[in-house]
Every structure is written in structure tokens, then in C-alpha cells.
Amino acid sequence: MNKSVETRTKLGVAWSAATTTIGQVLSFIMGIILARLLLPEDFGVLAAIIIFIDLGSSLVSSGLVSALIQRSSIRNEHYSTAFWVHLFLGVTTCLVLVAIAPHVGEFFHNVVVGEVLAVMAIYMLLLPFISIPTAILRKRIDFRSLGIANLIQQLINGAVSIGFAFWGWGVWSLVYGRLSGYCVNSLYLYLLVRWQPQLRISKQALKELLPFSLKVTAANILNDIAQNIAFVLVGRFIGAAQLGFYHRAYDLMTFPLTRITTSMDTVLYSAFSEVQDDRKVLKKALLKSTSYVLIICAPLLIGLFWVAPAFVYNIYGENWMGVVPPLQIMCFAGLLLAVEPLAVSLITAMGHIGFEVQRQVIYVCVMVIGGSIGSFWGIVGVAYSMLVAAVIFLILLRRLLGKFIQLSWHEYASIFVPVGIGSGIMSLVLWLYDLATRSFFSPYSVIILLTSIAMGGVTYVTYILVFASKSPNPTTKEVVQEIKQYGLAAYHMMIR
């Protein structure tokens, strides 16, 4: 990776991580407020339609946006053609979602689900005005502007949702909040980019974009089904209230993933696309970024497993304790899923999207079968099916990496070892602490929550800085050294 691309990539990751972290922290705080104002059923209703909104979004824009970024040379006619195709697909998808909304309500035995879907379908009309400016900024690796846009969207979403929830609008507060955020985001991006489409569609541009776009769209649709099929199964067979618990557990599990993996993934896809023919550089970049994600995500997810009861009780309240059992299972699945987007971005950037589609088909089958069987044991059974699917998913992904960049099992597994040891030591300390304090404090005590977080954090950080920095694995050693340098630089900035 040349210096220019590497520098822009690091800046992009930094800006994306910073704005995403701020946005997600604010979103998390607002989510706590909303959880105190609304019922689990309200969140369950919105979770039931996520699969339809995600599928519509993937159909409308995901493929062409990826194709615009992946192409080494791009012209304005590519953007214009993509915009008009997006607009046509957006209008069509919106009408389809409105038409099927009553039937969706019948499927979930909840008429409100259908009503909410019909209103949320408006998002499909906004997508073209968001996706093209987003593609332009991602092509420039300008993640500062994108990060600010997403931050504004989250602020508007949260503020509007809380306002409506306070006045007793129930699930509609979540709907109006999301739509308000999307509207403001599209307006901000337009004012920022100042791009306007040409009044024509170029057949040549469409011909150049379509082959790759169709494959990406297929892969994304399959991924949407795999990720959301559990929500459908829980909502259909177990009910909206249990879906509210399950979705909250899923959100908590993906919280560190959203802030860390997604921040890197969106930037790395742009960077991978620029060096897509250099396998040696791609392998090194993938191993390094994966090591970063594992080192940061592991203590968050494994730590969450140990403090889940006290965390949910103190943060969301006693009414949300049904979140704990599926959340603890999902924490292990989350650690495997955290590294998946990085590898998928590499494979997609290299243009091997057909193989990714095949892998997604297998994953969908596993999730459908596993989730259907698991639903007989409630949301805990569905959570276990996610864990099994995550293991299979990672195995299939590593096989593709071995094929395309000659990444061996040993090379890939070696970056998991230091993190596994650190997480094991942290878990041992927290387990012993739980045994020692069980007779003196309630497991839901806020004191236990805060002290467990502190002890786990200190244990893990000490291990990483003292022992992992001497790891025989060169990638882990390099990443830990960089973390030390960044930490030292941040410390000097704070004391100035």
C-alpha cells in the first residue's frame, strides 16, 4: 500500500472511529432513555421489519455503491447513471413494501408491524440522495465528512425518538426518529457534496457497473437474510416481547462491533480497492486490521459476558432481565463475527464476489435451519444457533482467504492466540472475584458492576502491554507497539 493511500486510510480510520464512537455512545445513552420510556414490545415491532428494510436498502443501493468504489477509474456519468437507477429502484421498492405491509402484519400476528413497515418504506425514497454522495466521499476516502453526517443523523434520530416517546407515541417514536435522521442526513450530504446528476442514463456506464453490482447485491441480500432471519423466527413463533429482548441482546453484542469493525471496514474497502492486485500487501493489511479488531473487541465482549446480569439490571432495569441469557451466548458469536467484515471487504475489493455469494448461501441455510430448530427453546436456542453459524461462517471465510491471498490456517489462527490468552486470564480473574464477593454483595449490585469492569480492564490491558508486546507473532507485536505509541501520543496531548 503506497504512502498516500496508507496515510489517507489511517486518517480515514481515525475519523471514522472517532465519529462513530461519539455517535454510538450518544446513541447508547439515548437507547437507555428510550428503554426506560418504552416497552420491549415496541422495540420488538421495529425489529420485526428490519429484514424488509435491510433487503430493500440492499436492493436499491448497496451493489452500485460498491461498484462505484471498487472501479479504479470513475466518471461523472457513472454517478449519474447510478443515481437514476437508485431512484427507480427506490420508488419501486417503496411501493412493493407498502403493498405487502398488511400481509407482513398478518404473518407476525400483529397489525402494527404492517403499519410500521408501510411508513418506514419512505426510507427507500431517500436512499438515492444518501447513497451517491456517500459513494463520492468514500471514493475520496473522506471519512471525516461521512462521520459527521452519520453523527448528525444519530443525534436527530435520538432526539426526535425521545421527544415522541416522552409524549407516549410508543413504537411510532422510533419510526419518526429514524425517518427524521435519514431526512436530515440526505440534506446535509447534498449541501456538503453539491453534486447534481446529469439528466441521462449512460448505457456504457451501466454496462461497466452492472456485472459487479449484481453480485454485490446478491451477496448483501443473502447477508441481510442471514443476519435478520432470527428476528423473523422469534417474532413469528415467540412474540414481539421476546423479540424485543432478543433484539436488545443483539444490539448490545454488536455495539463494540459497530464502533470498531464498521469504522475500519468502510475505510479498508476503499483502500483494498486501490491495491486490489497486490496480494502481499492485502494479506498484511488484513492480518493487521484483524489483530486490531480482536485486541479491542475481545475484552469488551468477554467482559460483557461476565457483567451482563448487573449491567442489564442497572442500565435498563428489571423489566429487561430477559436480555441476559441470549446476550451471554451472543458475546462469543460476536467475537467471531467481529473479524468477518474485514475479510469480506478484501474479497469484494478483489472482485471475487461470486465466491462470497456461495458462502452467504451456505450461511443463510445454516441460520434458517438452526434458527428454526433453536426457536423451540426460545430466544436462548436461537442465540445458540447464531453461535454455531458464526463458527461455520468463519471457517468458510478462511478457506476463501487461503484461496485468494494464500492465507494459511496457522497465519490466521496465530493472531487469535494472544487475544485468547488475555481473555482467558481476564475471565479467570473475574470468576475468582465473583466467588469472593458472592457472599457480600448482590450479583446485581452496581458496586460489583463497576469493580468488575475495572478489574477486568486492568487485567487485560496489563497483559496486552506487558506480555502481548513480546509475542512471537510479528503482526501482534507490531499492532501492540502501535497501540502503545498512539496511547503515549494521546497522553502527551492531554497533559499539554
N, C-alpha and C positions, 0 to 999 in steps of 0.2 A: 504494500500500500504506500503510494508516494506521500511525501511530507504534506503537500497541500491537502490531499484527501484525508490523511490521518489527523491533521490539525483541525480541519472542519468537522471531522467525525467526533473528535474528543470534545470540541466546543458544543457540537450538537447534542451529544450525550449529556454533557453537563447542564445545558439549558433545559433539555427535555426532562432530565431527572429532577432539577430544581423546581421547575414549574409544576411538574406532575406531582411531586412530593407535597408542595404547598397546596395544590388543588385537592389532592386526596385527603390531606389532613383536615382541610376545611370541610370537604365532603363527608369525612368520617364524623366530625363533630356535628354537622348538620343531620347526618343519619341517626345519630344518637337522639337528637332532639325530636326528629320525626318518629323514631321508635317509641318515644315516650308519649307522643301525641296520637299515634295511630295504632291500629290493631295488626297482629300478624296476618290476618285475612286480607287486609288492604295491600300489604306487600305481596301476598300470595297471588292476588288477582293480577297485579302488574307482571309478576314473574311468569304467569301462565302464558302471556302473549309475547314474551321476549323472543321465542323461537321464530315467530312470524315477522317481527320487526327486524331481527337479525338476518333472516333469509331474504326479506325484501331489500334490505340495505346491501347485502352481498350481490344480489341480482342487479341492482340499479348501478352500483358504482365501484365495487371493490376490484373487479377484474380490469377495467380500463384504467383506473388509477395506478394499479401495479404495473400495467403495461407502459404507461407514460413514464414512470420512474425507471423501469428496467431498460428501456431503449437508450442506447448510447447517444443517439442524435435525435433531437426533437424539434419540430417546427410548430408555429402557432396554429397551423391548420389541424395538427393533431389534437391540441387542446380544444379548439372549436368543435371539431367533429365529435370528440368525446362528450362535450357539454350537451350537444343536441341529442345524442344517443341517450345520455343520462336523463335528460328531461323527458324524452318519450317513455323510457322505461319507468321513470318515477311516476308519471301520470297513470300509466297502465297498471303498475303495481298498487298504487293508491286505490284505484277503482276496484281492483281484484280483492284487496283486503277489506274494503267496505262491503263488498258483495258477500264475502264468506263470513263476515263478522257474526251474524246471527247463528250460523251453523257451528262456529267455534264456541259460542256461548252454550249451545246445546251439548257439545262434546264434553265440556267441563262441568256440565250441570250447574252453570252459573251465568245468568243472563248478563250480569255486569261485565264479565270478561269480554263478551261480544261487543258491548257498548264502548268499552275502553279501547279495544282494538280498532274500531271504526274511527275514533277520534285520533288515536296515535298514528293512523295511516297518513295523516298530514305530513309527517316527517319525510315520507317518500318524495314529496314535492319540494322540500327544502334541500334534499341531498345534492342535486346538481350544483347548487350555489355554494355548497360547502366543499364538495369533493374536488372540483377543478382548482380553486385557489389553494387547497391543501396540497394537491399534486404539484403545483408550481413551486410552492415553498419547500416541499420535500425534495424536489429535484435540485433546488439550490442548497440543500442541507441547511435551510434556515429554520431551525427548530426553536429558536428564540421567539419568533413571531407566532409560530404554531402553538407553543407552550402558553403564551399569553392569551391567545384566542381560546384555548381549552380551559384555561383558568377562569376567564370571564364567563364562559358557558356554565361552568360548575357553580360559580358564585350566584349567577342568576337563577339557575335551576334550584339550588338550595334555598335561596331567599324566598322565591315565589312559592315553593312547596311548603315551607314552614308557615308562611303567611296564610295560605289556604287551609292548611291543616289546623292551625290555631282557631280558625273560624268554623271548623267542623265539616270540611269538604271530603274527608276520608280519602279514598283511593284517587279521587279526582285531583287532589292537591299534588300528588306525584305526577299525574299526567300533565297538568298545566305547567308544572315546574319544568319538566323535561322539554316540552314544546317551546316554552319561553326561552330556555337556554339555547336551543337549536336556532331559533329566530335571531337572537342577538349575535350568536356566533357567525351565522351567514352574513349578517350586515357588517360585522367587524372585519371579516375576511375580505369582503368586497371593497370596503374603504381602504384596507391595507394594501391589497394587490392591485386594485384599479384595473382589473382585466375585464375585457368585454369580448364575447365570441363574435366571430365572423358569421354573417348570415348565409352560411352554406355548409354542406357536408361534403368532405373530400373522400371520394371512393378509395383513392390511393392510401390516404391516411388510415381509413377504416380497415383496409386490407392489411396494412402493416401492423395495426394494433390488435386486430380481432383474434388471430390464432393463439397468441399468448394470453390474451384477456379471457377467452372462453375457458382455457384450462385453469386459470387462477380462480375464475368464478365458480367452476365446478368444485375445486378444492375447498374454497371458502364455504360454499353451500353445505358440503359434506361435514366440514368442521363445525359449522353452526348447528347442524343436526346433532352431531356427536356431543357438543358441549351443552346443548339445551334439551336433549331428549329426556333427561332425568326430570327436568321441570314439568314436562308434559306428562310423564308417567305418574309423578307424585300428585300433580294437580288433578289428573283424571281418576286415579284409583284411591288416593289417600285424602285429598281435600285441600281447600285453599289455606286453611290454618296451618297444616303440616307443611305445605309448600312454602308458606311464609317463614317457618323455622328453617327449612332446608335451604331456601334461597339466602337467608341471612348467614347461615353457616358457610355457604359457597362464597358470599361476598367477603366474609372475614378471611377465608382461606386465600382468596385471590387478591386481597388488599396489598400485601407486600409484592405480589407478582405484578400488579398493575403499576405500582410506583417504580419498580426496578426493571423488571424484564421488558415491559412495554416501552419504557423510556429508551432502553438500549436497542430494542428490536426495530422500532421505526427508523432510528438513525442508521443502524447497521445494514438494513435492507438497501438504503440508498448508497452506502459505502460499498457493500458487497457488489452491487450492480456495476460500480465503476471499475472494480478489479476482478470481474467475474471469470476471467480466463487464467488467473494466476492461482493455481491450486495450493501452492505452498503458503502464500500469503493468506488465503482463505482459511486454511487449516489452523494456522497460528492465531488468526483473529477470532475464530470460533472457540478454540480452546481457552483463549484468554478471557473472552467475554463470558463464556460459560463458568469459568472459575470465579469471576467477579460475582455473578448471579448467585452461585452456590454459597460462597462465603458470606454474602449479605443475607440471603433469604433463609438459609438453614436455621440460624438461631431464632429468627422471627417465627418460623413455622413450628419448629420443635418446641420452642419456648411457649408458643400459644397452646400447644397440646397440653402442657403441664399446668398452665394457669387458666385454662378455659372455664372451669366452673366459677372461680372467683371473678374472672374477667366479665363474663356474661352477666352474672348476678349484680355486680356493682355498676356496670356500664349501662346495660339495657333493662335491668330489673327482673324480678322473679317471674314475671309472665313470659319471659323469653328463655327460660332454662331448657326448653325443648331443643334449643340450638346446640347444646353442648355435645351430646353423643355423636351426631354426624360430623360436627366440626373437628373433633379429635381424630376421627378417621381420615377426614379430608386433608388434614395437615400433612400427612405422609404422601398422599397423592399430589398435593401442591408442590412439594419439593421436586418431584419428577416432572410435573407439568411446567415448572418454572423455566427449565432449560430448553423446552420444546420449541418456543417461538424463534429462538436464535438460529437453531438448525434449520427450521423451515424457511426462514428468510434467506439463508445461504443457498439452499436447494432451489428456491424460487428464483433468486437472483441469477443463478447459473442457467436458468431456463429449463430445468428438469422437472417441470410442474406435473407432467404425466405420471411420474412415479409417486409424487406426493398425493395425487388423486387416488391412486391404487391403495396407498397406505390409509388414506382417510376412509375409503370404503370399508376396509377391514375394521377400522376403529369404530365406525358407525354400527356395524354389525355386532361388535362386542358390546357396545353400550346399550343397544336396543335389547339384545338377548339378556345381558347381565342386569340391566335396569329393570326389565320386566320380571325376571326371577327375584331380584332383590326387593322389589316393591311388596312382595308377600310378607317381608319382615319390616315393613315400614321404611322410614327415611334412613334408618341405620343400614338396612340391607342395600338400599340404593347407593349410599355412600361407599360401602364395600365394593360395589360393582364399579364405581369410579376408580377406586384404588387399583383393582385388577386391570382395568382398561388402561390406566396410566402406565403400568409396568409393560404391558404389551405394546403400547404406543411407543415407549422409549426404545424398546428392543428393535422394533421395525425401523425407527428413525436412525438408529446407529448403523443398521445394515445399509441404509441409503448413503449415509456419510462415508462408510467404508467403500462403497462403490464409486462415489463421485470425487472424494478428496483423499482416498486411501487412509482413512482414519481407522486405526485398529482398536479392538476391544480394550487392549491394555492402555493405549494412549487416552481413550475416553474415560475409562474407569479410574485411572490414576488421579484425575483431578477431583474425583468424588471422595477419595480416601481421606485426605486431611480434614475435609469438612465433616465426614462421618465420624472420625475420631473426636473432633472438637464437640460435635453434637452429643456423642456418647458420654463424654466427660461431663458436659453441662447437665445432661439428663440424670446422671448418677448423683451429682451434687443436689439437684432439685428433688430427687426421690428421697435422699437421706434427710434433706431439710423438711420434707413433708412428714416423714416418720417422726422426726424430732419435735415437731411443733403440733402434731395432731392432737395431743392431749391438752394443749393450752389454748388453741385458737380454733374457731370455726373454719372449715375449708373455704368458706365464702368471705372470710374476713378481708377487709381492704388492706390490713397490715400484711397479711400473708401474700396478697397480690403484689403489693409494692416491693416487699423484701425479696420475693421470688424473682421478680423481674430484675432487680438489682443484682442478686447473687448469680443468676443465670448469665446476665450480660457481662459481668466482670469475669466470670469463669471462662466464657467463650472468647472474649476479646484477649484475655491474657494468653490463652492457648494459641490463638492465631498469631499474635505479635511475637511471642517468645519461641514457640515450637514450630508453627507452620512456616515461619520465615526461613527455617533451616531445612525445609522439605527437600528431598532428593528430586522431586518433580520440578523442572525448571519453570514451568508455567505458573504453578502455585507460588513458587519463590518470587518470581517477578511481580506477580499481582500483589502479594503481601508487601513487598518493598514499595510499590507504587502507592498502596493504601497508607503506608507509614509516611511517605513523602507528602501526600495530599493532606493527611491529618496534621502533620507538622506545619505545613503552609497555612492551613486554616487556623491553627493555634496562633501563629505569628500575626495573622490578620486580626484576630480577635483582641490581642493584647496591645495592638498599636493604638 
